[in-house]
Amino acid sequence: MRKETQTQYITKKLIYKQLRKKLIYAKQAIDQNYRETKQFYGEHDAKRIKNELIMLFDLTRLRQAAINARYMQF
């Protein structure tokens, strides 16, 4: 395993922070939408819409990208 330079380490940390922040914002938006939808349309529709939003944002891929950035090799 090669030793990373300080610049590479800082770059990797910045990428991870940005991806993590996007993931948190997307999750908060989906949770807020779920609460509002549940209040007006019921739990069944709210869960369906929440699942559609998760697929739209593709949170699993974004989460995996954040994990990959954390362990990125240069």
DSSP file (Angstrom, degrees, kcal/mol; ACC not computed):
  #  RESIDUE AA STRUCTURE BP1 BP2  ACC     N-H-->O    O-->H-N    N-H-->O    O-->H-N    TCO  KAPPA ALPHA  PHI   PSI    X-CA   Y-CA   Z-CA
    1    1 A M              0   0    0      0, 0.0     2,-0.1     0, 0.0    72,-0.0   0.000 360.0 360.0 360.0 128.5    0.0    0.0    0.0
    2    2 A R        -     0   0    0      1,-0.1     2,-0.5     0, 0.0    72,-0.1  -0.464 360.0-115.1 -77.0 148.1    1.4    3.4   -1.0
    3    3 A K        -     0   0    0     -2,-0.1     2,-0.2     1,-0.0    -1,-0.1  -0.701  33.2-131.4 -82.0 129.7    1.7    6.1    1.5
    4    4 A E        -     0   0    0     -2,-0.5     2,-0.1     1,-0.1    -1,-0.0  -0.528  16.2-119.4 -84.5 149.5   -0.6    9.0    0.5
    5    5 A T     >  -     0   0    0     -2,-0.2     4,-2.2     1,-0.1     5,-0.2  -0.317  27.9-107.1 -78.3 167.7    0.6   12.6    0.4
    6    6 A Q  H  > S+     0   0    0      1,-0.2     4,-2.5     2,-0.2     5,-0.2   0.882 120.7  53.3 -64.1 -37.8   -0.9   15.3    2.6
    7    7 A T  H  > S+     0   0    0      2,-0.2     4,-2.5     1,-0.2    -1,-0.2   0.911 109.1  48.5 -63.3 -43.1   -2.7   16.8   -0.4
    8    8 A Q  H  > S+     0   0    0      2,-0.2     4,-2.4     1,-0.2    -2,-0.2   0.903 111.6  50.3 -63.5 -40.8   -4.2   13.5   -1.4
    9    9 A Y  H  X S+     0   0    0     -4,-2.2     4,-2.2     2,-0.2    -2,-0.2   0.925 112.1  46.5 -63.6 -45.3   -5.4   13.0    2.2
   10   10 A I  H  X S+     0   0    0     -4,-2.5     4,-2.4     2,-0.2    -2,-0.2   0.908 112.4  50.8 -64.5 -42.7   -7.0   16.4    2.4
   11   11 A T  H  X S+     0   0    0     -4,-2.5     4,-2.4     1,-0.2    -2,-0.2   0.924 110.3  49.7 -59.9 -45.5   -8.7   15.9   -1.0
   12   12 A K  H  X S+     0   0    0     -4,-2.4     4,-2.3     1,-0.2    -1,-0.2   0.908 110.9  49.3 -61.2 -43.2  -10.1   12.6    0.1
   13   13 A K  H  X S+     0   0    0     -4,-2.2     4,-2.5     2,-0.2    -1,-0.2   0.901 110.6  50.2 -64.1 -41.4  -11.5   14.1    3.3
   14   14 A L  H  X S+     0   0    0     -4,-2.4     4,-2.4     2,-0.2    -2,-0.2   0.914 110.6  49.1 -64.3 -43.0  -13.1   17.0    1.4
   15   15 A I  H  X S+     0   0    0     -4,-2.4     4,-2.4     1,-0.2     5,-0.2   0.928 112.2  49.1 -61.0 -44.7  -14.8   14.6   -1.0
   16   16 A Y  H  X S+     0   0    0     -4,-2.3     4,-2.5    53,-0.2    -2,-0.2   0.918 110.8  49.9 -61.7 -44.2  -16.0   12.5    1.8
   17   17 A K  H  X S+     0   0    0     -4,-2.5     4,-2.4     2,-0.2    -1,-0.2   0.915 111.4  48.5 -62.1 -43.3  -17.4   15.5    3.7
   18   18 A Q  H  X S+     0   0    0     -4,-2.4     4,-2.1     2,-0.2    -1,-0.2   0.923 113.7  45.8 -64.5 -44.5  -19.3   16.8    0.6
   19   19 A L  H  X S+     0   0    0     -4,-2.4     4,-2.2     1,-0.2    -1,-0.2   0.902 112.7  51.1 -64.5 -40.4  -20.8   13.5   -0.1
   20   20 A R  H  X S+     0   0    0     -4,-2.5     4,-2.3    -5,-0.2    -2,-0.2   0.904 109.2  50.6 -63.5 -41.8  -21.8   13.0    3.5
   21   21 A K  H  X S+     0   0    0     -4,-2.4     4,-2.5     1,-0.2    -1,-0.2   0.907 110.2  49.6 -63.8 -42.0  -23.4   16.4    3.6
   22   22 A K  H  X S+     0   0    0     -4,-2.1     4,-2.4     1,-0.2    -1,-0.2   0.894 110.1  51.5 -63.4 -39.3  -25.4   15.6    0.4
   23   23 A L  H  X S+     0   0    0     -4,-2.2     4,-2.2     2,-0.2    -2,-0.2   0.913 110.6  47.7 -63.7 -43.3  -26.6   12.4    1.9
   24   24 A I  H  X S+     0   0    0     -4,-2.3     4,-2.5     2,-0.2    -2,-0.2   0.922 112.4  48.9 -65.0 -44.7  -27.7   14.0    5.1
   25   25 A Y  H  X S+     0   0    0     -4,-2.5     4,-2.3     1,-0.2    -2,-0.2   0.908 111.9  48.8 -62.3 -42.0  -29.6   16.8    3.2
   26   26 A A  H  X S+     0   0    0     -4,-2.4     4,-2.2     2,-0.2    -1,-0.2   0.913 112.0  48.8 -64.4 -42.1  -31.3   14.2    1.0
   27   27 A K  H  X S+     0   0    0     -4,-2.2     4,-2.5     1,-0.2    -2,-0.2   0.911 111.4  49.6 -64.9 -42.3  -32.3   12.1    4.0
   28   28 A Q  H  X S+     0   0    0     -4,-2.5     4,-2.4     1,-0.2    -1,-0.2   0.901 110.7  50.2 -63.3 -40.9  -33.7   15.1    5.9
   29   29 A A  H  X S+     0   0    0     -4,-2.3     4,-2.3     2,-0.2    -1,-0.2   0.907 111.7  47.8 -64.5 -41.7  -35.7   16.2    2.8
   30   30 A I  H  X S+     0   0    0     -4,-2.2     4,-2.4     2,-0.2    -2,-0.2   0.911 112.2  49.2 -66.3 -41.9  -37.2   12.7    2.4
   31   31 A D  H  X S+     0   0    0     -4,-2.5     4,-2.2     2,-0.2    -2,-0.2   0.904 111.7  49.1 -64.3 -40.8  -38.1   12.5    6.1
   32   32 A Q  H  X S+     0   0    0     -4,-2.4     4,-2.1     1,-0.2    -2,-0.2   0.922 112.0  48.4 -63.8 -44.1  -39.8   15.9    6.0
   33   33 A N  H  X S+     0   0    0     -4,-2.3     4,-2.7     1,-0.2     5,-0.2   0.890 109.4  53.9 -62.5 -39.7  -41.8   14.9    2.9
   34   34 A Y  H  X S+     0   0    0     -4,-2.4     4,-2.7     2,-0.2     5,-0.2   0.925 108.7  48.3 -61.3 -45.9  -42.8   11.7    4.6
   35   35 A R  H  X S+     0   0    0     -4,-2.2     4,-1.8     1,-0.2    -1,-0.2   0.918 114.5  45.3 -62.4 -43.7  -44.2   13.5    7.7
   36   36 A E  H  X S+     0   0    0     -4,-2.1     4,-1.5     2,-0.2    -2,-0.2   0.914 114.8  47.3 -67.2 -42.3  -46.1   15.9    5.6
   37   37 A T  H  X>S+     0   0    0     -4,-2.7     4,-3.4     1,-0.2     5,-0.6   0.905 110.6  52.3 -65.7 -41.5  -47.5   13.3    3.2
   38   38 A K  H  X5S+     0   0    0     -4,-2.7     4,-1.2    -5,-0.2    -1,-0.2   0.883 107.0  53.9 -61.5 -39.0  -48.5   11.0    6.2
   39   39 A Q  H  <5S+     0   0    0     -4,-1.8    -1,-0.2    -5,-0.2    -2,-0.2   0.879 122.1  26.9 -63.8 -39.1  -50.4   13.9    7.8
   40   40 A F  H  <5S+     0   0    0     -4,-1.5    -2,-0.2     2,-0.1    -1,-0.2   0.806 134.7  24.1 -96.7 -32.9  -52.5   14.6    4.7
   41   41 A Y  H  <5S-     0   0    0     -4,-3.4     4,-0.4     1,-0.2    -3,-0.2   0.495 105.3-105.8-118.1  -5.3  -52.7   11.3    2.8
   42   42 A G     X< -     0   0    0     -4,-1.2     4,-1.8    -5,-0.6    -1,-0.2  -0.145  37.2 -74.5  97.6 164.5  -52.1    8.5    5.3
   43   43 A E  H  > S+     0   0    0      1,-0.2     4,-2.6     2,-0.2     5,-0.2   0.857 121.7  57.8 -70.1 -37.1  -49.3    6.1    6.1
   44   44 A H  H  > S+     0   0    0      1,-0.2     4,-2.0     2,-0.2    -1,-0.2   0.949 112.1  40.3 -60.7 -50.3  -49.7    3.8    3.1
   45   45 A D  H  > S+     0   0    0     -4,-0.4     4,-2.6     1,-0.2     5,-0.2   0.880 113.5  55.8 -65.2 -37.1  -49.3    6.6    0.5
   46   46 A A  H  X S+     0   0    0     -4,-1.8     4,-2.5     1,-0.2    -2,-0.2   0.916 108.4  46.8 -62.9 -42.8  -46.5    8.2    2.5
   47   47 A K  H  X S+     0   0    0     -4,-2.6     4,-2.4     2,-0.2    -1,-0.2   0.906 112.1  50.8 -65.1 -40.7  -44.4    5.0    2.6
   48   48 A R  H  X S+     0   0    0     -4,-2.0     4,-2.0    -5,-0.2    -2,-0.2   0.935 113.1  44.7 -62.0 -46.4  -44.9    4.5   -1.1
   49   49 A I  H  X S+     0   0    0     -4,-2.6     4,-2.6     1,-0.2    -1,-0.2   0.893 111.0  54.3 -66.0 -39.5  -43.9    8.0   -1.9
   50   50 A K  H  X S+     0   0    0     -4,-2.5     4,-2.4    -5,-0.2    -1,-0.2   0.922 108.6  48.7 -60.9 -43.5  -40.9    7.8    0.5
   51   51 A N  H  X S+     0   0    0     -4,-2.4     4,-2.1     1,-0.2    -1,-0.2   0.888 110.8  50.7 -63.8 -38.3  -39.7    4.6   -1.3
   52   52 A E  H  X S+     0   0    0     -4,-2.0     4,-2.3     2,-0.2    -2,-0.2   0.904 110.4  49.4 -65.0 -40.4  -40.0    6.4   -4.7
   53   53 A L  H  X S+     0   0    0     -4,-2.6     4,-3.0     2,-0.2     5,-0.3   0.894 108.3  53.2 -66.0 -39.0  -38.0    9.3   -3.4
   54   54 A I  H  X>S+     0   0    0     -4,-2.4     4,-1.7     1,-0.2     5,-1.2   0.919 111.5  46.0 -62.0 -42.0  -35.3    7.1   -2.1
   55   55 A M  H  <5S+     0   0    0     -4,-2.1    -1,-0.2     2,-0.2    -2,-0.2   0.889 112.2  52.2 -66.4 -37.1  -35.0    5.4   -5.5
   56   56 A L  H  <5S+     0   0    0     -4,-2.3    -2,-0.2     1,-0.2    -1,-0.2   0.946 117.6  35.9 -63.5 -48.8  -35.1    8.9   -7.2
   57   57 A F  H  <5S-     0   0    0     -4,-3.0    -1,-0.2    -5,-0.1    -2,-0.2   0.718  98.9-144.1 -75.1 -20.8  -32.2   10.2   -5.0
   58   58 A D  T  X5 +     0   0    0     -4,-1.7     4,-2.0    -5,-0.3     3,-0.5   0.966  25.4 179.8  51.8  59.0  -30.6    6.7   -5.1
   59   59 A L  H  ><S+     0   0    0     -5,-1.2     4,-2.9     1,-0.2     5,-0.2   0.802  72.5  60.4 -62.1 -30.8  -29.4    7.1   -1.5
   60   60 A T  H  > S+     0   0    0     -6,-0.2     4,-2.2     2,-0.2    -1,-0.2   0.910 107.1  45.5 -66.1 -38.6  -27.8    3.7   -1.4
   61   61 A R  H  > S+     0   0    0     -3,-0.5     4,-2.3     2,-0.2    -2,-0.2   0.906 113.9  49.1 -68.8 -40.2  -25.4    4.7   -4.3
   62   62 A L  H  X S+     0   0    0     -4,-2.0     4,-1.9     2,-0.2    -2,-0.2   0.903 111.6  49.5 -64.9 -40.5  -24.7    8.0   -2.7
   63   63 A R  H  X S+     0   0    0     -4,-2.9     4,-2.1     1,-0.2    -2,-0.2   0.911 111.1  49.3 -63.7 -42.6  -24.0    6.3    0.7
   64   64 A Q  H  X S+     0   0    0     -4,-2.2     4,-2.8     1,-0.2    -2,-0.2   0.878 108.5  53.6 -65.4 -37.0  -21.7    3.8   -1.1
   65   65 A A  H  X S+     0   0    0     -4,-2.3     4,-2.4     2,-0.2    -1,-0.2   0.889 108.1  50.5 -64.0 -38.4  -19.9    6.7   -2.8
   66   66 A A  H  X S+     0   0    0     -4,-1.9     4,-1.5     2,-0.2    -2,-0.2   0.905 111.8  47.2 -65.8 -40.7  -19.3    8.4    0.5
   67   67 A I  H  X S+     0   0    0     -4,-2.1     4,-1.3     2,-0.2    -2,-0.2   0.921 112.5  49.7 -65.3 -43.8  -17.9    5.1    1.9
   68   68 A N  H  < S+     0   0    0     -4,-2.8     3,-0.2     1,-0.2    -2,-0.2   0.888 108.1  53.5 -62.5 -39.5  -15.7    4.7   -1.1
   69   69 A A  H >< S+     0   0    0     -4,-2.4     3,-1.0     1,-0.2   -53,-0.2   0.854 104.4  56.5 -64.3 -33.4  -14.4    8.2   -0.9
   70   70 A R  H 3< S+     0   0    0     -4,-1.5    -1,-0.2     1,-0.2    -2,-0.2   0.877 117.8  32.3 -65.5 -36.2  -13.4    7.6    2.7
   71   71 A Y  T 3< S+     0   0    0     -4,-1.3    -1,-0.2    -3,-0.2    -2,-0.2   0.073  88.3 150.0-108.2  23.4  -11.2    4.6    1.7
   72   72 A M    <   -     0   0    0     -3,-1.0     2,-0.4    -5,-0.1    -3,-0.1  -0.253  36.8-143.3 -62.4 140.2  -10.1    6.0   -1.7
   73   73 A Q              0   0    0      1,-0.1    -1,-0.1   -61,-0.0    -2,-0.1  -0.888 360.0 360.0-104.7 135.3   -6.7    4.9   -3.0
   74   74 A F              0   0    0     -2,-0.4    -1,-0.1   -72,-0.1    -2,-0.0   0.392 360.0 360.0-104.4 360.0   -4.6    7.4   -4.9
